[in-house]
Amino acid sequence: MTNKDNEPQESARVRSHRRVNQKLRDAISKEAFEDLKDVEIPQKKLDWMKRTYQWGVKADLTDSGLKLGALNVGIYGEIPDRWDDQTRMPRGAYPMPGVPPIGYSISEKRDLWADNAADLYEEAIQRRWAPATDIPWETIGPLPDDVEAAVCQLCTVLCQHANTEIETLGTWLHQMSYGYHEVKLFLATEMFDAARHFEVFRKRALSNGGGLGLELKGDVKRMIIESRGGWSETALLLYLLRGLFTFTIYRYGSILANNDAEKA
């Protein structure tokens, strides 16, 4: 039905429901007001607004935008020789009393800090690549069975290498103090990069009629993952010793590649 202005009219049932709902709202509001009128409203506590070590900070923009390293101004750029706080408090924040400790084992600057960590983080997030689209998968064609088996076995090994890096970094990241967050952020990008390596080699093994090959015994991988000598010693094993070996495999794999996808 429409009114004289040709607009839809509400039915009697709709109008009745609307009146009932309004009465219910009015009754609830009145009852709630009666219950609350004797409640004492406490004074607002705004003292938290003054709990800061330094206010009025404004980091400088660069031609490349607002970078992580540009935030290290004033007290926020003071890198302590030792970070004794055992919570997830960001460097420069005002501490909250009574927060339960987490128990970081790496709190010395000499064991963790790198002056170029912020720059490495910026470079890592800018040089992103996606295995799904940045690898020319369409260039992969049929290969002899023995060649395909060799490629798939190589991919299986490199998947294990990537898994080792992910697990190792994940083990150590939660033991690193937040006083050196630049290093933690960069290592998080390393974990993500290792995940992409795992993704790309698994995709190659399963994209051309082959499959995953034989698992390695993994003595070196287990030694790296379970290393308790310290973060510096673990990083030495992971990146200089095992990392150089992995890089050599990459180089020879690129030289012996059968198509553009494997070269990428």
Secondary structure, 3 states (H helix, E strand, C coil): CECCCCCECCCHHHHHHHHHHHHHHHHHHHHHHHHHCCCCCCCCCCHHHHCCCCCCCCCCCECCECCHHHHCCHHHHCCCCECCCCCCCCCCCCCCCCCCCCCCCECEHHHHCCCCHHHHHHHHHHCCCCHHHHCCHHHCCCCCHHHHHHHHHHHHHHHHHHHHHHHHHHHHHCCECHHHHHHHHHHHHHHHHHHHHHHHHHHHHCCCCCCCCCCCCCHHHHHHHCCCCCHHHHHHHHHHHHHHHHHHHHHHHHHCCCCHHHHC
